[in-house]
């Protein structure tokens, strides 16, 4: 197995634009860290978050921000102490009186990789000094159920109960309730109007949330950030537009979708011309809500949308739990010019509160630089973010390990700040 500390080889020239951006971030690191500190004082960060990045050499940008991250088991163990410290800070900020945390996971009982993630999350919180129980929404869980995991650990799932305006298991009804369930299937009635701190709020589940809204917040964040350190915001921002209503099976809205694709392709080509980039523009079309890499396609011509065959339309028509897609996000495609032993790779950065706690490379041997890598056949290589990805080393080259990771951490935290503003907006809407 390759070293877990490696930075994948960049196919782009070592003197290319990415190194210039990395060097610029390093040169302005003190200013950047002060700015982040002030921003998160104004808008508290989510409890946790993961961000998928794409590194094109000339552009480093997020393509997905997950407020219900799975995959904690894929993180490098070296930084577990940092995750524990960050969890202490996150729980205390959300619920100062909390002495326990209830985790509500996805309904998976056979996906052992996912359950390893829940077990890791439980371990982090327990080592942070909290009692932790796992309360399942799955109707098949009617009593305490022990699940043996490949790691040798045992995860105990208990049926979620409600007593008055609180949820819990057995006699455990803590202040803090941590959702690790993205609510793709809708808002569970049992969680409505509870008198506990729900992290994140129900309004941030995929039953209510749209990726377009997140990227609008992200564009506002990067506009301010780019002005702060004098860079072109395009190098860290993917163009994102919404299109809907869509019904792939009935071919409803495909003309609108093709028009949006054409518009984003043209705008991307103009940016490529400005930055003297010779690559061919492409776009990613994906469901405006939902995860698991479903309902996603890469296109470089609007005609591809109009000429989808029945199999392709059926594949695009639904997402997790069989829900029908109604609105799409058309996003500027960002090439991934990172690879590990010839396989394309993209970094995924994990954060608890406002701390970068690690990440991994999502690697796929069967995909290309324009493909979605979050698909069957992918595997993960953990990376240990040296100095937590927030302390660059000016004595080393811009693409040296700590400095490349610093660039990852900066862009990921910009997405984290956008998510924080999403949550603040949702809470403001609830209060009105």
C-alpha positions in Angstrom: 0.0 0.0 0.0 1.3 3.5 -0.8 2.4 5.7 2.1 -0.5 7.2 3.8 1.3 10.5 4.1 1.9 10.9 0.4 0.6 13.7 -1.8 -0.4 12.1 -5.1 1.7 13.0 -8.1 0.4 16.0 -10.0 0.3 15.6 -13.7 0.3 19.4 -14.1 3.6 21.3 -14.3 5.2 21.8 -11.0 5.5 25.5 -11.8 1.9 25.7 -12.7 -0.9 27.9 -11.3 -1.8 25.6 -8.4 1.7 26.1 -6.9 1.2 29.9 -7.3 -2.1 29.6 -5.4 -0.6 27.5 -2.7 2.3 29.9 -2.3 -0.1 32.8 -2.1 -2.1 31.0 0.7 1.1 30.3 2.6 2.3 33.9 2.3 -1.1 35.1 3.7 -1.6 32.3 6.3 -1.7 34.6 9.3 -4.2 36.9 7.7 -6.3 33.8 6.6 -6.3 32.3 10.0 -7.4 35.6 11.7 -10.2 35.9 9.1 -11.5 32.4 9.7 -11.4 33.0 13.5 -13.5 36.1 13.1 -15.9 34.5 10.6 -16.6 31.5 12.9 -17.2 33.9 15.8 -19.9 35.6 13.8 -21.4 32.4 12.4 -20.7 29.2 14.5 -19.6 26.2 12.4 -21.6 23.0 12.0 -20.8 20.2 14.5 -19.0 18.3 11.7 -18.7 18.4 7.9 -16.8 16.7 5.1 -15.9 18.4 1.8 -15.0 16.7 -1.6 -12.4 18.7 -3.4 -11.1 18.6 -7.0 -7.6 19.7 -7.9 -7.2 20.6 -11.5 -3.8 22.2 -11.1 -5.1 25.5 -12.2 -8.1 25.3 -9.9 -8.8 23.8 -6.4 -12.5 23.8 -5.6 -15.2 21.9 -3.6 -17.7 19.9 -5.5 -19.8 18.6 -2.5 -20.2 19.5 1.1 -21.7 16.8 3.4 -23.3 17.9 6.7 -23.9 14.3 7.7 -20.4 12.8 7.0 -19.8 9.1 7.0 -16.3 7.7 6.6 -14.7 8.6 10.0 -13.3 5.1 10.0 -11.2 6.0 6.9 -9.3 8.8 8.6 -5.7 8.4 9.7 -5.5 7.4 13.4 -2.5 9.7 14.0 -4.8 12.7 14.4 -7.4 11.0 16.6 -6.4 13.2 19.6 -7.2 16.3 17.5 -10.6 14.9 16.6 -11.3 14.2 20.3 -10.3 17.7 21.3 -12.4 19.2 18.5 -15.4 17.1 19.5 -15.1 18.4 23.1 -15.2 21.9 21.8 -18.1 21.2 19.4 -20.3 19.6 22.0 -19.6 22.3 24.5 -20.4 25.0 22.0 -23.7 23.4 21.0 -24.9 22.3 24.4 -22.7 23.5 27.4 -24.6 21.3 29.9 -24.3 18.1 27.9 -22.8 15.1 29.6 -24.0 12.7 26.9 -24.6 12.5 23.1 -27.2 10.5 21.3 -26.2 9.5 17.7 -28.9 8.8 15.2 -27.4 6.8 12.3 -28.6 5.8 8.9 -31.0 2.8 8.8 -28.2 0.6 7.4 -27.8 -2.7 9.3 -25.8 -4.6 6.6 -23.4 -1.9 5.5 -20.6 -2.7 7.8 -18.3 0.0 6.4 -20.9 2.6 7.3 -21.4 1.1 10.8 -17.6 1.2 11.3 -17.9 4.9 10.8 -20.6 5.1 13.5 -18.4 3.1 15.8 -15.5 5.4 15.2 -17.7 8.5 15.8 -18.9 7.0 19.1 -15.3 6.3 20.1 -14.2 9.9 19.4 -17.1 11.3 21.5 -16.6 8.8 24.4 -12.9 9.7 24.5 -14.0 13.3 24.6 -15.6 12.5 27.9 -19.3 11.9 27.0 -21.6 9.0 27.4 -22.7 8.0 23.9 -25.6 5.8 22.8 -26.8 5.0 19.3 -30.6 5.3 18.7 -31.8 3.9 15.4 -34.8 5.0 13.4 -34.9 1.6 11.6 -38.2 -0.1 12.4 -36.4 -3.4 12.3 -34.5 -2.5 15.4 -37.0 -3.3 18.2 -34.5 -4.1 20.9 -30.8 -3.6 21.7 -28.9 -5.2 18.8 -25.2 -6.0 18.8 -23.5 -5.9 15.4 -20.0 -7.4 15.1 -17.8 -5.3 12.9 -14.8 -6.4 10.7 -12.5 -4.3 13.0 -13.4 -6.6 15.9 -15.5 -3.9 17.6 -19.1 -4.3 18.5 -21.7 -1.6 17.8 -25.0 -1.6 19.8 -28.0 -0.2 18.1 -31.1 0.6 20.2 -34.6 1.6 19.1 -35.1 5.3 19.3 -37.9 6.4 21.7 -39.7 9.6 22.4 -40.8 10.7 25.9 -42.6 14.0 25.8 -40.5 16.5 23.8 -37.2 14.5 24.1 -35.8 11.4 22.2 -33.4 8.8 23.5 -32.9 5.2 24.3 -33.6 3.3 27.6 -33.3 6.0 30.2 -30.8 8.1 28.2 -32.2 11.4 26.9 -29.3 13.8 26.6 -29.2 17.4 25.6 -27.2 16.8 22.4 -28.6 14.7 19.6 -26.2 14.1 16.7 -27.7 13.2 13.3 -25.5 11.0 11.2 -28.6 10.4 9.0 -29.1 12.7 6.0 -32.9 12.4 6.1 -33.1 11.7 2.4 -36.4 9.9 3.1 -37.9 12.9 4.8 -38.2 14.5 8.2 -39.0 11.8 10.8 -42.0 12.7 12.9 -40.3 11.5 16.1 -37.7 14.3 15.7 -40.2 17.2 15.1 -40.3 19.9 17.8 -38.0 18.1 20.3 -36.6 20.1 23.2 -33.0 19.0 22.5 -30.1 20.4 20.5 -30.3 18.6 17.2 -27.0 18.7 15.2 -27.5 19.7 12.4 -31.1 21.0 12.4 -33.8 19.1 10.6 -34.0 21.8 7.9 -30.5 20.8 6.8 -31.5 17.2 5.8 -31.8 16.4 2.1 -35.6 16.5 2.5 -35.3 20.3 2.7 -31.7 21.3 1.6 -30.5 22.1 -1.9 -26.9 22.1 -3.0 -27.6 25.2 -5.1 -28.3 27.2 -1.9 -25.0 25.9 -0.4 -23.0 27.0 -3.4 -24.6 30.4 -3.5 -23.4 30.9 0.1 -20.0 29.5 -1.0 -19.8 32.0 -3.9 -20.4 34.9 -1.4 -17.8 33.5 1.0 -15.1 33.2 -1.7 -15.9 36.6 -3.1 -15.0 38.1 0.4 -12.0 35.8 0.8 -10.6 36.5 -2.6 -10.8 40.2 -2.0 -9.0 39.7 1.4 -6.0 38.1 -0.1 -6.2 39.4 -3.7 -6.9 36.4 -5.8 -9.4 35.6 -8.6 -12.3 33.8 -6.9 -12.7 31.6 -10.0 -9.7 29.6 -9.0 -11.5 28.3 -5.9 -15.2 28.5 -7.0 -17.2 26.2 -9.3 -20.0 27.8 -11.3 -23.3 26.3 -10.1 -26.8 26.8 -11.4 -30.1 25.1 -10.6 -32.5 23.7 -13.2 -36.0 22.3 -12.6 -38.5 20.9 -12.5 -37.1 17.8 -14.2 -38.6 14.4 -15.0 -36.1 12.2 -16.8 -38.5 9.4 -17.4 -41.0 11.6 -19.1 -38.4 13.8 -20.7 -39.8 16.9 -19.0 -37.4 19.8 -18.5 -34.5 18.3 -20.6 -34.5 21.3 -22.9 -34.1 23.6 -19.9 -31.3 21.4 -18.6 -29.5 21.4 -21.9 -29.7 25.2 -22.0 -28.2 25.4 -18.5 -25.4 23.0 -19.6 -24.7 25.2 -22.6 -24.6 28.3 -20.5 -22.1 26.9 -17.9 -19.9 25.4 -20.7 -19.7 28.8 -22.4 -18.9 30.6 -19.2 -16.3 28.0 -18.3 -14.7 28.4 -21.8 -14.5 32.2 -21.3 -12.7 31.6 -18.0 -10.4 29.1 -19.7 -9.6 31.7 -22.4 -8.9 34.3 -19.7 -6.6 32.0 -17.8 -5.0 30.5 -20.9 -6.2 26.9 -20.1 -6.3 24.5 -23.0 -8.6 21.9 -21.4 -12.0 21.1 -22.8 -14.8 22.4 -20.5 -17.3 19.9 -19.1 -20.1 20.0 -16.6 -21.4 17.8 -13.9 -25.2 17.3 -13.7 -26.4 16.0 -10.4 -29.4 15.9 -8.2 -29.7 19.2 -6.3 -30.3 17.2 -3.1 -29.0 13.8 -1.9 -25.7 11.9 -1.6 -24.2 8.5 -2.3 -23.0 9.6 -5.7 -26.4 8.8 -7.3 -28.0 10.7 -10.2 -24.8 12.2 -11.5 -23.4 12.5 -15.0 -20.5 14.2 -16.7 -21.2 15.9 -20.1 -19.3 18.2 -22.5 -22.1 18.9 -25.0 -25.7 19.9 -24.3 -26.8 17.4 -27.0 -25.8 14.6 -24.7 -28.7 15.7 -22.4 -31.2 15.7 -25.2 -30.0 12.3 -26.5 -30.1 10.3 -23.3 -31.4 6.8 -23.9 -34.0 5.1 -21.6 -31.4 3.4 -19.5 -29.5 6.6 -18.9 -32.7 8.5 -18.0 -33.8 5.8 -15.6 -30.4 6.0 -13.9 -30.7 9.8 -13.5 -34.3 9.7 -12.4 -33.9 8.6 -8.8 -31.5 8.9 -5.8 -31.1 7.3 -2.4 -34.2 5.4 -1.1 -35.7 5.5 -4.6 -36.8 9.1 -4.3 -37.5 10.8 -7.7 -35.2 13.6 -8.8 -37.1 16.9 -9.4 -34.4 19.5 -9.5 -30.8 19.3 -10.8 -27.6 21.2 -10.1 -25.5 22.0 -13.2 -22.0 22.6 -12.0 -18.8 23.6 -13.8 -16.7 20.4 -14.0 -13.3 20.5 -12.3 -10.7 18.1 -13.6 -8.9 16.0 -11.1 -5.2 15.9 -12.0 -4.1 14.0 -9.0 -3.3 10.3 -9.2 -2.1 7.5 -7.1 -0.2 4.7 -9.0 -2.0 5.7 -12.2 -5.5 5.8 -10.6 -7.4 9.2 -10.4 -7.8 10.5 -6.9 -9.5 13.4 -5.1 -9.1 14.6 -1.6 -11.9 14.6 1.0 -11.4 16.8 4.0 -13.1 16.1 7.4 -13.8 18.8 10.0 -15.3 18.8 13.5 -16.3 22.3 14.6 -13.8 24.6 12.9 -10.9 22.1 13.0 -9.5 20.1 10.1 -9.1 16.7 11.7 -7.9 14.7 8.6 -9.1 13.3 5.4 -8.5 10.7 2.7 -8.1 10.3 -1.0 -11.0 8.8 -2.8 -9.3 6.7 -5.5 -10.9 5.0 -8.5 -9.0 2.8 -11.0 -11.8 2.7 -13.5 -12.5 6.4 -13.9 -11.0 9.4 -15.7 -10.2 13.0 -14.7 -13.7 14.2 -15.6 -15.7 11.4 -13.9 -17.5 11.3 -10.6 -15.3 9.2 -8.3 -18.0 8.6 -5.7 -19.2 5.4 -7.3 -18.8 1.6 -6.9 -15.2 0.5 -7.2 -13.7 3.4 -5.3 -11.3 2.9 -2.4 -9.8 5.2 0.2 -6.3 6.0 1.3 -6.1 8.0 4.6 -3.9 11.0 4.8 -2.6 12.5 8.0 -2.9 16.3 7.8 0.4 17.4 9.3 -0.2 20.1 11.9 -3.9 19.6 11.2 -3.6 21.3 7.8 -3.6 24.8 9.4 0.2 25.4 9.8 2.1 25.7 6.5 5.8 25.4 6.4 7.2 28.4 4.4 10.7 26.8 4.3 9.4 24.0 2.0 8.0 24.0 -1.5 4.4 25.0 -2.0 3.4 21.4 -3.0 5.2 19.8 0.0 3.0 17.7 2.2 2.1 20.2 4.9 1.6 23.0 2.3 -0.6 21.0 -0.1 -2.7 20.0 2.9 -2.9 23.6 4.0 -4.4 24.5 0.7 -6.9 21.7 1.0 -7.8 22.8 4.5 -8.3 26.5 3.5 -10.7 25.6 0.7 -12.5 23.0 2.8 -13.0 25.6 5.6 -14.5 28.1 3.1 -17.1 25.4 2.3 -17.5 24.9 6.1 -18.2 28.6 6.5 -20.8 28.5 3.7 -22.5 25.6 5.5 -22.4 27.6 8.7 -24.3 30.4 6.9 -26.8 27.9 5.6 -27.5 26.7 9.1 -27.8 30.3 10.4 -30.2 31.1 7.6 -32.3 27.9 8.4 -32.5 28.9 12.1 -33.5 32.4 11.2 -36.3 31.0 9.0 -37.5 28.8 11.9 -37.6 31.8 14.3 -39.8 33.9 11.9 
